[in-house]
Amino acid sequence: MIRQARTAFLALALVTSMVAAGAAETEIRALIQAIAESGCQFDRNGSQYSAQEAAKHLERKYAQGKRYGYSAEQFIEHLASGSSWSGKP
């Protein structure tokens, strides 16, 4: 009985983790889509880029650095708010 309870608890923890990860990815993708549709100009390392170019850049950063973006907040803090190349915000 204890073994079954432990297995059920582990399965629940795994499912909860997977749901949270899916929700975070959905939220991050919505943020990137909002940027693409914003019509704003974005400055990256001293050059201006369209909203669509900025969104494509963030998509690439997210694809390569998902391990640093467990939530929308972490995505913004660790990936979207600065350049790992230049160190500039």
Distance bins in CASP14 RR format, pairs under 12 A and 6 or more apart:
PFRMAT RR
TARGET T0000
AUTHOR 0000-0000-0000
RMODE 2
METHOD distances of the structure
MODEL  1
1 7 0 0 0 0 0 1 0 0 0 0 0
1 8 0 0 0 0 0 1 0 0 0 0 0
2 8 0 0 0 0 0 1 0 0 0 0 0
2 9 0 0 0 0 0 1 0 0 0 0 0
3 9 0 0 0 0 0 1 0 0 0 0 0
3 10 0 0 0 0 0 1 0 0 0 0 0
4 10 0 0 0 0 0 1 0 0 0 0 0
4 11 0 0 0 0 0 1 0 0 0 0 0
5 11 0 0 0 0 0 1 0 0 0 0 0
5 12 0 0 0 0 0 1 0 0 0 0 0
6 12 0 0 0 0 0 1 0 0 0 0 0
6 13 0 0 0 0 0 1 0 0 0 0 0
7 13 0 0 0 0 0 1 0 0 0 0 0
7 14 0 0 0 0 0 1 0 0 0 0 0
8 14 0 0 0 0 0 1 0 0 0 0 0
8 15 0 0 0 0 0 1 0 0 0 0 0
9 15 0 0 0 0 0 1 0 0 0 0 0
9 16 0 0 0 0 0 1 0 0 0 0 0
10 16 0 0 0 0 0 1 0 0 0 0 0
10 17 0 0 0 0 0 1 0 0 0 0 0
11 17 0 0 0 0 0 1 0 0 0 0 0
11 18 0 0 0 0 0 1 0 0 0 0 0
12 18 0 0 0 0 0 1 0 0 0 0 0
12 19 0 0 0 0 0 1 0 0 0 0 0
13 19 0 0 0 0 0 1 0 0 0 0 0
13 20 0 0 0 0 0 1 0 0 0 0 0
14 20 0 0 0 0 0 1 0 0 0 0 0
14 21 0 0 0 0 0 1 0 0 0 0 0
15 21 0 0 0 0 0 1 0 0 0 0 0
15 22 0 0 0 0 0 1 0 0 0 0 0
16 22 0 0 0 0 0 1 0 0 0 0 0
16 23 0 0 0 0 0 1 0 0 0 0 0
17 23 0 0 0 0 0 1 0 0 0 0 0
17 24 0 0 0 0 0 1 0 0 0 0 0
17 70 0 0 0 0 0 1 0 0 0 0 0
18 24 0 0 0 0 0 1 0 0 0 0 0
18 25 0 0 0 0 0 1 0 0 0 0 0
19 25 0 0 0 0 0 1 0 0 0 0 0
19 26 0 0 0 0 0 1 0 0 0 0 0
20 26 0 0 0 0 0 1 0 0 0 0 0
20 27 0 0 0 0 0 1 0 0 0 0 0
20 70 0 0 0 0 1 0 0 0 0 0 0
20 71 0 0 0 0 1 0 0 0 0 0 0
20 72 0 0 0 0 0 1 0 0 0 0 0
21 27 0 0 0 0 0 1 0 0 0 0 0
21 28 0 0 0 0 0 1 0 0 0 0 0
21 66 0 0 0 0 1 0 0 0 0 0 0
21 67 0 0 0 0 0 1 0 0 0 0 0
21 69 0 0 0 0 0 1 0 0 0 0 0
21 70 1 0 0 1 0 0 0 0 0 0 0
21 71 0 0 0 0 1 0 0 0 0 0 0
21 74 0 0 0 0 0 1 0 0 0 0 0
22 28 0 0 0 0 1 0 0 0 0 0 0
22 29 0 0 0 0 1 0 0 0 0 0 0
22 30 0 0 0 0 0 1 0 0 0 0 0
22 66 0 0 0 0 0 1 0 0 0 0 0
22 69 0 0 0 0 0 1 0 0 0 0 0
22 70 0 0 0 0 0 1 0 0 0 0 0
22 71 0 0 0 0 0 1 0 0 0 0 0
22 72 0 0 0 0 0 1 0 0 0 0 0
23 29 0 0 0 0 0 1 0 0 0 0 0
23 30 0 0 0 0 0 1 0 0 0 0 0
23 70 0 0 0 0 0 1 0 0 0 0 0
23 71 0 0 0 0 1 0 0 0 0 0 0
23 72 0 0 0 0 1 0 0 0 0 0 0
24 30 0 0 0 0 0 1 0 0 0 0 0
24 31 0 0 0 0 0 1 0 0 0 0 0
24 62 0 0 0 0 0 1 0 0 0 0 0
24 66 0 0 0 0 1 0 0 0 0 0 0
24 68 0 0 0 0 0 1 0 0 0 0 0
24 69 1 0 0 1 0 0 0 0 0 0 0
24 70 1 0 0 1 0 0 0 0 0 0 0
24 71 1 0 1 0 0 0 0 0 0 0 0
24 72 1 0 0 1 0 0 0 0 0 0 0
24 73 0 0 0 0 1 0 0 0 0 0 0
24 74 0 0 0 0 1 0 0 0 0 0 0
24 75 1 0 0 1 0 0 0 0 0 0 0
24 76 0 0 0 0 0 1 0 0 0 0 0
25 31 0 0 0 0 0 1 0 0 0 0 0
25 32 0 0 0 0 0 1 0 0 0 0 0
25 59 0 0 0 0 0 1 0 0 0 0 0
25 62 0 0 0 0 1 0 0 0 0 0 0
25 63 0 0 0 0 0 1 0 0 0 0 0
25 66 0 0 0 0 1 0 0 0 0 0 0
25 69 0 0 0 0 1 0 0 0 0 0 0
25 70 0 0 0 0 1 0 0 0 0 0 0
25 71 0 0 0 0 1 0 0 0 0 0 0
25 72 0 0 0 0 1 0 0 0 0 0 0
25 75 0 0 0 0 1 0 0 0 0 0 0
26 32 0 0 0 0 0 1 0 0 0 0 0
26 33 0 0 0 0 0 1 0 0 0 0 0
26 71 0 0 0 0 0 1 0 0 0 0 0
26 72 0 0 0 0 1 0 0 0 0 0 0
26 75 0 0 0 0 0 1 0 0 0 0 0
27 33 0 0 0 0 0 1 0 0 0 0 0
27 34 0 0 0 0 0 1 0 0 0 0 0
27 62 0 0 0 0 0 1 0 0 0 0 0
27 69 0 0 0 0 0 1 0 0 0 0 0
27 70 0 0 0 0 0 1 0 0 0 0 0
27 71 1 0 0 1 0 0 0 0 0 0 0
27 72 1 0 1 0 0 0 0 0 0 0 0
27 73 0 0 0 0 1 0 0 0 0 0 0
27 74 0 0 0 0 0 1 0 0 0 0 0
27 75 0 0 0 0 1 0 0 0 0 0 0
27 76 0 0 0 0 0 1 0 0 0 0 0
28 34 0 0 0 0 0 1 0 0 0 0 0
28 35 0 0 0 0 0 1 0 0 0 0 0
28 55 0 0 0 0 0 1 0 0 0 0 0
28 58 0 0 0 0 1 0 0 0 0 0 0
28 59 0 0 0 0 1 0 0 0 0 0 0
28 61 0 0 0 0 0 1 0 0 0 0 0
28 62 1 0 0 1 0 0 0 0 0 0 0
28 63 0 0 0 0 0 1 0 0 0 0 0
28 65 0 0 0 0 0 1 0 0 0 0 0
28 66 0 0 0 0 1 0 0 0 0 0 0
28 68 0 0 0 0 0 1 0 0 0 0 0
28 69 1 0 0 1 0 0 0 0 0 0 0
28 70 0 0 0 0 1 0 0 0 0 0 0
28 71 0 0 0 0 1 0 0 0 0 0 0
28 72 1 0 1 0 0 0 0 0 0 0 0
28 73 0 0 0 0 1 0 0 0 0 0 0
28 74 0 0 0 0 1 0 0 0 0 0 0
28 75 1 0 1 0 0 0 0 0 0 0 0
28 76 0 0 0 0 1 0 0 0 0 0 0
28 78 0 0 0 0 0 1 0 0 0 0 0
28 79 0 0 0 0 1 0 0 0 0 0 0
28 80 0 0 0 0 1 0 0 0 0 0 0
29 35 0 0 0 0 0 1 0 0 0 0 0
29 36 0 0 0 0 0 1 0 0 0 0 0
29 55 0 0 0 0 0 1 0 0 0 0 0
29 58 0 0 0 0 0 1 0 0 0 0 0
29 59 0 0 0 0 1 0 0 0 0 0 0
29 62 0 0 0 0 1 0 0 0 0 0 0
29 63 0 0 0 0 0 1 0 0 0 0 0
29 66 0 0 0 0 0 1 0 0 0 0 0
29 72 0 0 0 0 1 0 0 0 0 0 0
29 75 0 0 0 0 0 1 0 0 0 0 0
30 36 0 0 0 0 0 1 0 0 0 0 0
30 37 0 0 0 0 0 1 0 0 0 0 0
30 55 0 0 0 0 0 1 0 0 0 0 0
30 72 0 0 0 0 1 0 0 0 0 0 0
30 75 0 0 0 0 0 1 0 0 0 0 0
31 37 0 0 0 0 0 1 0 0 0 0 0
31 38 0 0 0 0 0 1 0 0 0 0 0
31 54 0 0 0 0 0 1 0 0 0 0 0
31 55 0 0 0 0 1 0 0 0 0 0 0
31 58 0 0 0 0 1 0 0 0 0 0 0
31 59 0 0 0 0 0 1 0 0 0 0 0
31 62 0 0 0 0 1 0 0 0 0 0 0
31 69 0 0 0 0 0 1 0 0 0 0 0
31 71 0 0 0 0 0 1 0 0 0 0 0
31 72 1 0 0 1 0 0 0 0 0 0 0
31 73 0 0 0 0 0 1 0 0 0 0 0
31 75 1 0 0 1 0 0 0 0 0 0 0
31 76 1 0 0 1 0 0 0 0 0 0 0
31 79 0 0 0 0 0 1 0 0 0 0 0
31 80 1 0 0 1 0 0 0 0 0 0 0
31 81 0 0 0 0 0 1 0 0 0 0 0
32 38 0 0 0 0 0 1 0 0 0 0 0
32 51 0 0 0 0 0 1 0 0 0 0 0
32 52 0 0 0 0 0 1 0 0 0 0 0
32 54 0 0 0 0 1 0 0 0 0 0 0
32 55 1 0 1 0 0 0 0 0 0 0 0
32 56 0 0 0 0 1 0 0 0 0 0 0
32 57 0 0 0 0 1 0 0 0 0 0 0
32 58 1 0 1 0 0 0 0 0 0 0 0
32 59 1 0 1 0 0 0 0 0 0 0 0
32 60 0 0 0 0 0 1 0 0 0 0 0
32 61 0 0 0 0 1 0 0 0 0 0 0
32 62 1 0 0 1 0 0 0 0 0 0 0
32 63 0 0 0 0 0 1 0 0 0 0 0
32 72 0 0 0 0 0 1 0 0 0 0 0
32 75 0 0 0 0 1 0 0 0 0 0 0
32 76 0 0 0 0 0 1 0 0 0 0 0
32 79 0 0 0 0 0 1 0 0 0 0 0
32 80 0 0 0 0 1 0 0 0 0 0 0
33 51 0 0 0 0 0 1 0 0 0 0 0
33 52 0 0 0 0 0 1 0 0 0 0 0
33 54 0 0 0 0 0 1 0 0 0 0 0
33 55 1 0 0 1 0 0 0 0 0 0 0
33 56 0 0 0 0 0 1 0 0 0 0 0
33 58 0 0 0 0 0 1 0 0 0 0 0
33 59 0 0 0 0 1 0 0 0 0 0 0
34 40 0 0 0 0 0 1 0 0 0 0 0
34 51 0 0 0 0 1 0 0 0 0 0 0
34 54 0 0 0 0 0 1 0 0 0 0 0
34 55 0 0 0 0 1 0 0 0 0 0 0
34 58 0 0 0 0 0 1 0 0 0 0 0
34 72 0 0 0 0 0 1 0 0 0 0 0
34 80 0 0 0 0 0 1 0 0 0 0 0
35 41 0 0 0 0 0 1 0 0 0 0 0
35 42 1 0 0 1 0 0 0 0 0 0 0
35 49 0 0 0 0 0 1 0 0 0 0 0
35 50 0 0 0 0 0 1 0 0 0 0 0
35 51 1 0 1 0 0 0 0 0 0 0 0
35 52 0 0 0 0 1 0 0 0 0 0 0
35 53 0 0 0 0 0 1 0 0 0 0 0
35 54 1 0 1 0 0 0 0 0 0 0 0
35 55 1 0 1 0 0 0 0 0 0 0 0
35 56 0 0 0 0 1 0 0 0 0 0 0
35 57 0 0 0 0 1 0 0 0 0 0 0
35 58 1 0 0 1 0 0 0 0 0 0 0
35 59 0 0 0 0 1 0 0 0 0 0 0
35 61 0 0 0 0 0 1 0 0 0 0 0
35 62 0 0 0 0 0 1 0 0 0 0 0
35 75 0 0 0 0 0 1 0 0 0 0 0
35 76 0 0 0 0 0 1 0 0 0 0 0
35 80 0 0 0 0 1 0 0 0 0 0 0
36 42 0 0 0 0 0 1 0 0 0 0 0
36 49 0 0 0 0 0 1 0 0 0 0 0
36 50 0 0 0 0 1 0 0 0 0 0 0
36 51 1 0 1 0 0 0 0 0 0 0 0
36 52 1 0 1 0 0 0 0 0 0 0 0
36 53 0 0 0 0 1 0 0 0 0 0 0
36 54 1 0 0 1 0 0 0 0 0 0 0
36 55 1 1 0 0 0 0 0 0 0 0 0
36 56 0 0 0 0 1 0 0 0 0 0 0
36 57 0 0 0 0 0 1 0 0 0 0 0
36 58 0 0 0 0 1 0 0 0 0 0 0
36 59 0 0 0 0 1 0 0 0 0 0 0
37 50 0 0 0 0 0 1 0 0 0 0 0
37 51 1 0 0 1 0 0 0 0 0 0 0
37 52 0 0 0 0 1 0 0 0 0 0 0
37 54 0 0 0 0 0 1 0 0 0 0 0
37 55 0 0 0 0 1 0 0 0 0 0 0
38 49 0 0 0 0 0 1 0 0 0 0 0
38 50 0 0 0 0 1 0 0 0 0 0 0
38 51 1 0 1 0 0 0 0 0 0 0 0
38 52 0 0 0 0 1 0 0 0 0 0 0
38 53 0 0 0 0 0 1 0 0 0 0 0
38 54 0 0 0 0 1 0 0 0 0 0 0
38 55 0 0 0 0 1 0 0 0 0 0 0
38 58 0 0 0 0 0 1 0 0 0 0 0
39 49 0 0 0 0 0 1 0 0 0 0 0
39 50 1 0 0 1 0 0 0 0 0 0 0
39 51 1 0 1 0 0 0 0 0 0 0 0
39 52 0 0 0 0 1 0 0 0 0 0 0
39 53 0 0 0 0 0 1 0 0 0 0 0
39 54 0 0 0 0 1 0 0 0 0 0 0
39 55 0 0 0 0 0 1 0 0 0 0 0
40 48 0 0 0 0 0 1 0 0 0 0 0
40 49 0 0 0 0 1 0 0 0 0 0 0
40 50 0 0 0 0 1 0 0 0 0 0 0
40 51 1 0 1 0 0 0 0 0 0 0 0
40 52 0 0 0 0 0 1 0 0 0 0 0
40 53 0 0 0 0 0 1 0 0 0 0 0
40 54 1 0 0 1 0 0 0 0 0 0 0
40 55 0 0 0 0 0 1 0 0 0 0 0
41 47 0 0 0 0 0 1 0 0 0 0 0
41 48 1 0 1 0 0 0 0 0 0 0 0
41 49 1 0 0 1 0 0 0 0 0 0 0
41 50 1 0 0 1 0 0 0 0 0 0 0
41 51 1 0 0 1 0 0 0 0 0 0 0
41 52 0 0 0 0 0 1 0 0 0 0 0
41 53 0 0 0 0 1 0 0 0 0 0 0
41 54 0 0 0 0 1 0 0 0 0 0 0
42 48 1 0 0 1 0 0 0 0 0 0 0
42 49 1 0 1 0 0 0 0 0 0 0 0
42 50 1 0 0 1 0 0 0 0 0 0 0
42 51 1 0 0 1 0 0 0 0 0 0 0
42 52 0 0 0 0 0 1 0 0 0 0 0
42 53 1 0 0 1 0 0 0 0 0 0 0
42 54 1 1 0 0 0 0 0 0 0 0 0
42 55 0 0 0 0 1 0 0 0 0 0 0
42 56 0 0 0 0 0 1 0 0 0 0 0
42 57 0 0 0 0 1 0 0 0 0 0 0
42 58 0 0 0 0 1 0 0 0 0 0 0
42 80 0 0 0 0 0 1 0 0 0 0 0
42 81 0 0 0 0 0 1 0 0 0 0 0
42 82 0 0 0 0 0 1 0 0 0 0 0
42 83 0 0 0 0 0 1 0 0 0 0 0
43 49 1 0 0 1 0 0 0 0 0 0 0
43 50 0 0 0 0 0 1 0 0 0 0 0
43 53 0 0 0 0 0 1 0 0 0 0 0
43 54 0 0 0 0 1 0 0 0 0 0 0
43 57 0 0 0 0 0 1 0 0 0 0 0
43 82 0 0 0 0 0 1 0 0 0 0 0
43 83 0 0 0 0 0 1 0 0 0 0 0
43 86 0 0 0 0 0 1 0 0 0 0 0
43 88 0 0 0 0 1 0 0 0 0 0 0
43 89 0 0 0 0 1 0 0 0 0 0 0
44 50 0 0 0 0 0 1 0 0 0 0 0
44 53 0 0 0 0 1 0 0 0 0 0 0
44 54 1 0 0 1 0 0 0 0 0 0 0
44 56 0 0 0 0 0 1 0 0 0 0 0
44 57 1 0 0 1 0 0 0 0 0 0 0
44 58 0 0 0 0 0 1 0 0 0 0 0
44 61 0 0 0 0 0 1 0 0 0 0 0
44 80 0 0 0 0 0 1 0 0 0 0 0
44 81 0 0 0 0 0 1 0 0 0 0 0
44 82 0 0 0 0 1 0 0 0 0 0 0
44 83 1 0 0 1 0 0 0 0 0 0 0
44 84 0 0 0 0 0 1 0 0 0 0 0
44 85 0 0 0 0 1 0 0 0 0 0 0
44 86 0 0 0 0 1 0 0 0 0 0 0
44 87 0 0 0 0 0 1 0 0 0 0 0
44 88 0 0 0 0 1 0 0 0 0 0 0
44 89 0 0 0 0 0 1 0 0 0 0 0
45 57 0 0 0 0 0 1 0 0 0 0 0
45 82 0 0 0 0 1 0 0 0 0 0 0
45 83 1 0 1 0 0 0 0 0 0 0 0
45 84 0 0 0 0 0 1 0 0 0 0 0
45 85 1 0 0 1 0 0 0 0 0 0 0
45 86 1 0 1 0 0 0 0 0 0 0 0
45 87 0 0 0 0 1 0 0 0 0 0 0
45 88 1 0 0 1 0 0 0 0 0 0 0
45 89 0 0 0 0 0 1 0 0 0 0 0
46 83 0 0 0 0 0 1 0 0 0 0 0
46 86 0 0 0 0 1 0 0 0 0 0 0
46 88 0 0 0 0 1 0 0 0 0 0 0
46 89 0 0 0 0 0 1 0 0 0 0 0
47 53 0 0 0 0 1 0 0 0 0 0 0
47 54 0 0 0 0 0 1 0 0 0 0 0
47 57 0 0 0 0 0 1 0 0 0 0 0
47 83 0 0 0 0 0 1 0 0 0 0 0
47 86 0 0 0 0 0 1 0 0 0 0 0
47 88 0 0 0 0 0 1 0 0 0 0 0
48 54 0 0 0 0 1 0 0 0 0 0 0
49 55 0 0 0 0 1 0 0 0 0 0 0
49 56 0 0 0 0 1 0 0 0 0 0 0
49 57 1 0 0 1 0 0 0 0 0 0 0
49 58 0 0 0 0 0 1 0 0 0 0 0
50 56 0 0 0 0 1 0 0 0 0 0 0
50 57 0 0 0 0 0 1 0 0 0 0 0
51 57 0 0 0 0 0 1 0 0 0 0 0
51 58 0 0 0 0 0 1 0 0 0 0 0
52 58 0 0 0 0 0 1 0 0 0 0 0
52 59 0 0 0 0 0 1 0 0 0 0 0
53 59 0 0 0 0 0 1 0 0 0 0 0
53 60 0 0 0 0 0 1 0 0 0 0 0
54 60 0 0 0 0 0 1 0 0 0 0 0
54 61 0 0 0 0 0 1 0 0 0 0 0
54 80 0 0 0 0 1 0 0 0 0 0 0
55 61 0 0 0 0 0 1 0 0 0 0 0
55 62 0 0 0 0 0 1 0 0 0 0 0
55 80 0 0 0 0 0 1 0 0 0 0 0
56 62 0 0 0 0 0 1 0 0 0 0 0
56 63 0 0 0 0 0 1 0 0 0 0 0
57 63 0 0 0 0 0 1 0 0 0 0 0
57 64 0 0 0 0 0 1 0 0 0 0 0
57 79 0 0 0 0 0 1 0 0 0 0 0
57 80 0 0 0 0 1 0 0 0 0 0 0
57 82 0 0 0 0 0 1 0 0 0 0 0
57 83 0 0 0 0 0 1 0 0 0 0 0
57 85 0 0 0 0 0 1 0 0 0 0 0
58 64 0 0 0 0 0 1 0 0 0 0 0
58 65 0 0 0 0 0 1 0 0 0 0 0
58 69 0 0 0 0 0 1 0 0 0 0 0
58 75 0 0 0 0 1 0 0 0 0 0 0
58 76 0 0 0 0 1 0 0 0 0 0 0
58 79 1 0 0 1 0 0 0 0 0 0 0
58 80 1 0 1 0 0 0 0 0 0 0 0
58 81 0 0 0 0 0 1 0 0 0 0 0
58 82 0 0 0 0 0 1 0 0 0 0 0
58 83 0 0 0 0 0 1 0 0 0 0 0
59 65 0 0 0 0 0 1 0 0 0 0 0
59 66 0 0 0 0 0 1 0 0 0 0 0
59 75 0 0 0 0 0 1 0 0 0 0 0
59 79 0 0 0 0 0 1 0 0 0 0 0
59 80 0 0 0 0 0 1 0 0 0 0 0
60 66 0 0 0 0 0 1 0 0 0 0 0
60 79 0 0 0 0 0 1 0 0 0 0 0
60 80 0 0 0 0 0 1 0 0 0 0 0
61 68 0 0 0 0 1 0 0 0 0 0 0
61 69 0 0 0 0 1 0 0 0 0 0 0
61 75 0 0 0 0 1 0 0 0 0 0 0
61 76 0 0 0 0 0 1 0 0 0 0 0
61 78 0 0 0 0 1 0 0 0 0 0 0
61 79 1 0 1 0 0 0 0 0 0 0 0
61 80 1 0 0 1 0 0 0 0 0 0 0
61 81 0 0 0 0 0 1 0 0 0 0 0
61 82 0 0 0 0 1 0 0 0 0 0 0
61 83 0 0 0 0 1 0 0 0 0 0 0
61 84 0 0 0 0 1 0 0 0 0 0 0
61 85 0 0 0 0 0 1 0 0 0 0 0
62 68 0 0 0 0 1 0 0 0 0 0 0
62 69 1 0 0 1 0 0 0 0 0 0 0
62 70 0 0 0 0 0 1 0 0 0 0 0
62 72 0 0 0 0 0 1 0 0 0 0 0
62 74 0 0 0 0 0 1 0 0 0 0 0
62 75 1 0 0 1 0 0 0 0 0 0 0
62 76 0 0 0 0 0 1 0 0 0 0 0
62 78 0 0 0 0 0 1 0 0 0 0 0
62 79 1 0 0 1 0 0 0 0 0 0 0
62 80 0 0 0 0 1 0 0 0 0 0 0
63 69 0 0 0 0 0 1 0 0 0 0 0
63 75 0 0 0 0 0 1 0 0 0 0 0
63 79 0 0 0 0 0 1 0 0 0 0 0
64 78 0 0 0 0 0 1 0 0 0 0 0
64 79 0 0 0 0 1 0 0 0 0 0 0
64 84 0 0 0 0 1 0 0 0 0 0 0
65 74 0 0 0 0 0 1 0 0 0 0 0
65 75 0 0 0 0 1 0 0 0 0 0 0
65 78 0 0 0 0 1 0 0 0 0 0 0
65 79 1 0 0 1 0 0 0 0 0 0 0
65 80 0 0 0 0 0 1 0 0 0 0 0
65 84 0 0 0 0 1 0 0 0 0 0 0
66 74 0 0 0 0 0 1 0 0 0 0 0
66 75 0 0 0 0 1 0 0 0 0 0 0
66 78 0 0 0 0 0 1 0 0 0 0 0
66 79 0 0 0 0 1 0 0 0 0 0 0
67 74 0 0 0 0 1 0 0 0 0 0 0
67 75 0 0 0 0 0 1 0 0 0 0 0
67 78 0 0 0 0 1 0 0 0 0 0 0
67 79 0 0 0 0 0 1 0 0 0 0 0
68 74 1 0 0 1 0 0 0 0 0 0 0
68 75 1 0 0 1 0 0 0 0 0 0 0
68 76 0 0 0 0 0 1 0 0 0 0 0
68 77 0 0 0 0 1 0 0 0 0 0 0
68 78 1 0 1 0 0 0 0 0 0 0 0
68 79 1 0 1 0 0 0 0 0 0 0 0
68 80 0 0 0 0 0 1 0 0 0 0 0
68 81 0 0 0 0 0 1 0 0 0 0 0
68 82 0 0 0 0 0 1 0 0 0 0 0
68 84 0 0 0 0 1 0 0 0 0 0 0
69 75 1 0 1 0 0 0 0 0 0 0 0
69 76 0 0 0 0 1 0 0 0 0 0 0
69 77 0 0 0 0 1 0 0 0 0 0 0
69 78 1 0 1 0 0 0 0 0 0 0 0
69 79 1 0 0 1 0 0 0 0 0 0 0
69 80 0 0 0 0 1 0 0 0 0 0 0
69 81 0 0 0 0 0 1 0 0 0 0 0
70 76 0 0 0 0 0 1 0 0 0 0 0
70 77 0 0 0 0 0 1 0 0 0 0 0
70 78 0 0 0 0 1 0 0 0 0 0 0
70 79 0 0 0 0 0 1 0 0 0 0 0
71 77 0 0 0 0 1 0 0 0 0 0 0
71 78 0 0 0 0 0 1 0 0 0 0 0
71 79 0 0 0 0 0 1 0 0 0 0 0
72 78 0 0 0 0 0 1 0 0 0 0 0
72 79 0 0 0 0 0 1 0 0 0 0 0
72 80 0 0 0 0 1 0 0 0 0 0 0
73 79 0 0 0 0 0 1 0 0 0 0 0
73 80 0 0 0 0 0 1 0 0 0 0 0
73 81 0 0 0 0 0 1 0 0 0 0 0
74 80 0 0 0 0 1 0 0 0 0 0 0
74 81 0 0 0 0 0 1 0 0 0 0 0
75 81 0 0 0 0 1 0 0 0 0 0 0
75 82 0 0 0 0 0 1 0 0 0 0 0
76 82 0 0 0 0 1 0 0 0 0 0 0
76 89 0 0 0 0 0 1 0 0 0 0 0
77 89 0 0 0 0 0 1 0 0 0 0 0
78 84 0 0 0 0 1 0 0 0 0 0 0
80 89 0 0 0 0 0 1 0 0 0 0 0
81 87 0 0 0 0 0 1 0 0 0 0 0
81 88 0 0 0 0 0 1 0 0 0 0 0
81 89 1 0 0 1 0 0 0 0 0 0 0
82 88 1 0 0 1 0 0 0 0 0 0 0
82 89 1 0 1 0 0 0 0 0 0 0 0
83 89 1 0 0 1 0 0 0 0 0 0 0
END
